Amino acid sequence: MTTRKKLMLLFLLTSFAFTACSKASAGVAPEKTAAQTAALQEAAPSSSQEAEPTEALPTSSGPEESSRSNEQKSAGRTAVVYFSATGTTAEIARLIAEETGADLLEIVPETAYTSEDLNYHDDNCRANREMNDDTARPAISSDFSHLSEYSVIYVGHPIWWGTAPRIIQTFFESCDLSQATVYTFCTSGGSGIEQSVKDLQNLYPDVNIVSGKRLNGASAADVKSWISSLD
């Protein structure tokens, strides 16, 4: 090899060494091998993949959502409301509540009826005096202010003088039933419920009183049959 070729080779080697040192000092990483590149790509998450989510805390519903939920709950509520001076109507009311899953509510008079009050052979007994007075409204101690929350209400009573006792009128006039579907039922010694339904419909035209049923001595099967017929 000539002296000139030796000098050129030395120059090239010196230049290559200088370039490599310059990249290293400038912080340039050496090129990765194909195997290293593939391994890093496999370990790194893809940009289209979401990170594993942490367990989310339950979010509280806003006022509007809570209101809708309450409306839905109250929309399907059913109540069985009854007046029973001797306990006969109370038994039927319990059967209806069991069949429908309804809340059972009693119309409680402020002054309880005694056996003397119900002596229909005495013209001056309390029951006869009330039924002879169209304006009579016996006071009740029950609070029915929440009945506006119910969509279906069964109202039960005995039959006095062929119709509903005056205390049932006290009930209808003491609470808001305008949004409910009302079914009535009664117990009696022989009279039907037709006149009672007609009287209540005439007295309270703004209440949706649909129909009624005499259930004197009814069994659970009788009650179930009647409830099914209403559907």
DARA-V225063 format. One record per residue. N is the residue number from 1. RES is the residue in one small letter. D_FIRST is the distance of its C-alpha to the first C-alpha in whole Angstrom. Layout:
BEGIN
N,RES,D_FIRST + N,RES,D_FIRST
END
This chain:
BEGIN
1,m,0 + 2,t,4 + 3,t,7 + 4,r,8 + 5,k,6 + 6,k,7 + 7,l,10 + 8,m,11 + 9,l,10 + 10,l,13 + 11,f,15 + 12,l,16 + 13,l,16 + 14,t,18 + 15,s,20 + 16,f,21 + 17,a,22 + 18,f,25 + 19,t,26 + 20,a,27 + 21,c,29 + 22,s,30 + 23,k,32 + 24,a,33 + 25,s,35 + 26,a,36 + 27,g,38 + 28,v,36 + 29,a,37 + 30,p,34 + 31,e,34 + 32,k,37 + 33,t,36 + 34,a,39 + 35,a,41 + 36,q,41 + 37,t,42 + 38,a,45 + 39,a,46 + 40,l,47 + 41,q,49 + 42,e,51 + 43,a,52 + 44,a,53 + 45,p,56 + 46,s,56 + 47,s,57 + 48,s,60 + 49,q,62 + 50,e,64 + 51,a,64 + 52,e,67 + 53,p,70 + 54,t,72 + 55,e,75 + 56,a,77 + 57,l,80 + 58,p,83 + 59,t,84 + 60,s,88 + 61,s,90 + 62,g,91 + 63,p,94 + 64,e,95 + 65,e,93 + 66,s,95 + 67,s,98 + 68,r,98 + 69,s,97 + 70,n,101 + 71,e,102 + 72,q,101 + 73,k,102 + 74,s,106 + 75,a,106 + 76,g,107 + 77,r,109 + 78,t,113 + 79,a,116 + 80,v,119 + 81,v,122 + 82,y,125 + 83,f,129 + 84,s,131 + 85,a,134 + 86,t,135 + 87,g,131 + 88,t,132 + 89,t,129 + 90,a,127 + 91,e,126 + 92,i,125 + 93,a,123 + 94,r,121 + 95,l,121 + 96,i,119 + 97,a,117 + 98,e,116 + 99,e,115 + 100,t,113 + 101,g,112 + 102,a,113 + 103,d,114 + 104,l,118 + 105,l,120 + 106,e,124 + 107,i,126 + 108,v,128 + 109,p,131 + 110,e,132 + 111,t,135 + 112,a,135 + 113,y,138 + 114,t,140 + 115,s,142 + 116,e,145 + 117,d,143 + 118,l,142 + 119,n,146 + 120,y,146 + 121,h,150 + 122,d,151 + 123,d,151 + 124,n,150 + 125,c,147 + 126,r,143 + 127,a,142 + 128,n,145 + 129,r,145 + 130,e,141 + 131,m,141 + 132,n,145 + 133,d,143 + 134,d,140 + 135,t,139 + 136,a,138 + 137,r,135 + 138,p,135 + 139,a,132 + 140,i,129 + 141,s,127 + 142,s,124 + 143,d,121 + 144,f,120 + 145,s,117 + 146,h,114 + 147,l,116 + 148,s,114 + 149,e,111 + 150,y,112 + 151,s,112 + 152,v,114 + 153,i,117 + 154,y,120 + 155,v,124 + 156,g,126 + 157,h,130 + 158,p,133 + 159,i,136 + 160,w,139 + 161,w,141 + 162,g,139 + 163,t,136 + 164,a,134 + 165,p,135 + 166,r,135 + 167,i,132 + 168,i,130 + 169,q,131 + 170,t,130 + 171,f,126 + 172,f,126 + 173,e,126 + 174,s,125 + 175,c,121 + 176,d,119 + 177,l,118 + 178,s,118 + 179,q,114 + 180,a,115 + 181,t,117 + 182,v,120 + 183,y,122 + 184,t,125 + 185,f,127 + 186,c,130 + 187,t,132 + 188,s,136 + 189,g,139 + 190,g,140 + 191,s,139 + 192,g,135 + 193,i,133 + 194,e,133 + 195,q,135 + 196,s,133 + 197,v,130 + 198,k,132 + 199,d,133 + 200,l,130 + 201,q,128 + 202,n,131 + 203,l,131 + 204,y,127 + 205,p,126 + 206,d,122 + 207,v,122 + 208,n,120 + 209,i,123 + 210,v,122 + 211,s,124 + 212,g,126 + 213,k,127 + 214,r,130 + 215,l,129 + 216,n,132 + 217,g,131 + 218,a,128 + 219,s,126 + 220,a,122 + 221,a,122 + 222,d,124 + 223,v,122 + 224,k,119 + 225,s,120 + 226,w,121 + 227,i,118 + 228,s,116 + 229,s,119 + 230,l,118 + 231,d,114
END
